[in-house]
């Protein structure tokens, strides 16, 4: 994992990156890598921090499948519902837009095409209380199971109420932060039939788990993640010998003055192989600054390389 991550950071002239590989069935963390690398014997060098555990970011579109999973589970939306998704949608004087006008999309295609308008519509229908409760159920803003110094809880501003504009942002993954580990762990729910596990580093440690959504909802989201790779924004995460599913994320980085127009975080989080649901792999690249900067172009190919080599190593 480290080799492919280091290669990608250098090739994309990026600032840094992190990777996590989870064994969904056993509840074990198979790999955590950061580049520049983390040296536990030299903890004073801040450049060498274990970003996957100690940093937290806004993850944008990677949050959409989580929103849709509990919206479906709570019957806010139906699996076959056609949700009206114009190219531009105004909310409290803010225009939310998609690159294309899809007219209407089913939940699966809101994920596959990564529709901001679709996610906004679902968030407004779902409501703040449900979103807040379910993000916590998925492990956001909670202490993680791994005993690692300075590991991040993420950040969620637990206000009593939010504006529609803020609610929309929560739906498409802005306005709160999670660590790469927390996001990978949340995605493992779609591989584990709706069950969230507290992953362990040491083999044979007991793994605590809880059901957060139904198996039916989890299976539907996994199919939607396969659609992302098949015909959506994550085609470069595909493998020759295995089916995969996952989600791209391309987020504007934030500075003191607001979001930067020319500075991005590119990520891909997914499951491989999709039929066996064995691994959850999270790749995040900070500030890729060559020609490409999107999660689909920068992070998805690294996911594919790591998935392929790990599955071969495990004898699939």
Secondary structure, 3 states (H helix, E strand, C coil): CHHHHHHHHHHCCCCEEEEEEEECCCCEEEEEEEECCCCCCCCCCHHHCCHHHHCCECCHHHHHHHHHHHHHHCCCCCCCCCEEECCEEEECCEEEECCCCCEEECHHHHHHCCCHHHHHHHHHHHCHHHHHHHHHHCCCCCCCCCCCCCCCCCECCCCCCCCHHHHHHHHCCCCCEECHHHHHHHHHHHHCCCEEECCECCCCCCCCEEECCCHHHHHHHHHHHHHHHHHCCCHHHCCCCCCEEEEEEEEEEEECCEEEEEEEEEEEEEEECCCCCCEEEEEEEECCCCCCCCHHHHHHHHHHHHHHHHHHHCCC
